[in-house]
């Protein structure tokens, strides 16, 4: 079963990844920890909760849910790495 966010307004192409700034650093740590443990269902629930807290970044949450649906842990790791790199480059 594929998880989806309610009231989707934005469709995201798997070719162009969303902006890698989904949430504060603490949330990024949570995301990384769950990836390290392979907790796909926990990541899905987390992404749905983040969608409610940060609806302006819906494309990011949809991408996470898509990767979870594919059980693509390497893809989730790449996304987390991109977010970490973005955070390091911010002033």
MODELLER restraints for C-alpha pairs under 7 A, 6 or more apart:
rsr = mdl.restraints
at = mdl.atoms
rsr.add(forms.Gaussian(group=physical.xy_distance, feature=features.Distance(at['CA:2:A'], at['CA:69:A']), mean=5.47, stdev=0.5))
rsr.add(forms.Gaussian(group=physical.xy_distance, feature=features.Distance(at['CA:3:A'], at['CA:65:A']), mean=6.39, stdev=0.5))
rsr.add(forms.Gaussian(group=physical.xy_distance, feature=features.Distance(at['CA:4:A'], at['CA:65:A']), mean=6.86, stdev=0.5))
rsr.add(forms.Gaussian(group=physical.xy_distance, feature=features.Distance(at['CA:5:A'], at['CA:48:A']), mean=6.25, stdev=0.5))
rsr.add(forms.Gaussian(group=physical.xy_distance, feature=features.Distance(at['CA:10:A'], at['CA:59:A']), mean=6.49, stdev=0.5))
rsr.add(forms.Gaussian(group=physical.xy_distance, feature=features.Distance(at['CA:12:A'], at['CA:59:A']), mean=5.95, stdev=0.5))
rsr.add(forms.Gaussian(group=physical.xy_distance, feature=features.Distance(at['CA:18:A'], at['CA:59:A']), mean=5.97, stdev=0.5))
rsr.add(forms.Gaussian(group=physical.xy_distance, feature=features.Distance(at['CA:18:A'], at['CA:60:A']), mean=5.36, stdev=0.5))
rsr.add(forms.Gaussian(group=physical.xy_distance, feature=features.Distance(at['CA:19:A'], at['CA:60:A']), mean=6.86, stdev=0.5))
rsr.add(forms.Gaussian(group=physical.xy_distance, feature=features.Distance(at['CA:20:A'], at['CA:79:A']), mean=6.98, stdev=0.5))
rsr.add(forms.Gaussian(group=physical.xy_distance, feature=features.Distance(at['CA:20:A'], at['CA:82:A']), mean=5.98, stdev=0.5))
rsr.add(forms.Gaussian(group=physical.xy_distance, feature=features.Distance(at['CA:20:A'], at['CA:83:A']), mean=4.60, stdev=0.5))
rsr.add(forms.Gaussian(group=physical.xy_distance, feature=features.Distance(at['CA:20:A'], at['CA:86:A']), mean=6.78, stdev=0.5))
rsr.add(forms.Gaussian(group=physical.xy_distance, feature=features.Distance(at['CA:21:A'], at['CA:83:A']), mean=5.77, stdev=0.5))
rsr.add(forms.Gaussian(group=physical.xy_distance, feature=features.Distance(at['CA:22:A'], at['CA:57:A']), mean=6.26, stdev=0.5))
rsr.add(forms.Gaussian(group=physical.xy_distance, feature=features.Distance(at['CA:22:A'], at['CA:60:A']), mean=6.35, stdev=0.5))
rsr.add(forms.Gaussian(group=physical.xy_distance, feature=features.Distance(at['CA:31:A'], at['CA:43:A']), mean=6.82, stdev=0.5))
rsr.add(forms.Gaussian(group=physical.xy_distance, feature=features.Distance(at['CA:32:A'], at['CA:80:A']), mean=6.42, stdev=0.5))
rsr.add(forms.Gaussian(group=physical.xy_distance, feature=features.Distance(at['CA:34:A'], at['CA:43:A']), mean=6.42, stdev=0.5))
rsr.add(forms.Gaussian(group=physical.xy_distance, feature=features.Distance(at['CA:35:A'], at['CA:73:A']), mean=6.68, stdev=0.5))
rsr.add(forms.Gaussian(group=physical.xy_distance, feature=features.Distance(at['CA:35:A'], at['CA:77:A']), mean=6.78, stdev=0.5))
rsr.add(forms.Gaussian(group=physical.xy_distance, feature=features.Distance(at['CA:40:A'], at['CA:68:A']), mean=5.81, stdev=0.5))
rsr.add(forms.Gaussian(group=physical.xy_distance, feature=features.Distance(at['CA:44:A'], at['CA:65:A']), mean=5.87, stdev=0.5))
rsr.add(forms.Gaussian(group=physical.xy_distance, feature=features.Distance(at['CA:44:A'], at['CA:68:A']), mean=6.66, stdev=0.5))
rsr.add(forms.Gaussian(group=physical.xy_distance, feature=features.Distance(at['CA:47:A'], at['CA:61:A']), mean=5.43, stdev=0.5))
rsr.add(forms.Gaussian(group=physical.xy_distance, feature=features.Distance(at['CA:47:A'], at['CA:64:A']), mean=6.83, stdev=0.5))
rsr.add(forms.Gaussian(group=physical.xy_distance, feature=features.Distance(at['CA:51:A'], at['CA:58:A']), mean=6.05, stdev=0.5))
rsr.add(forms.Gaussian(group=physical.xy_distance, feature=features.Distance(at['CA:51:A'], at['CA:61:A']), mean=6.16, stdev=0.5))
rsr.add(forms.Gaussian(group=physical.xy_distance, feature=features.Distance(at['CA:64:A'], at['CA:76:A']), mean=6.95, stdev=0.5))
rsr.add(forms.Gaussian(group=physical.xy_distance, feature=features.Distance(at['CA:67:A'], at['CA:75:A']), mean=6.60, stdev=0.5))
rsr.add(forms.Gaussian(group=physical.xy_distance, feature=features.Distance(at['CA:67:A'], at['CA:76:A']), mean=6.52, stdev=0.5))
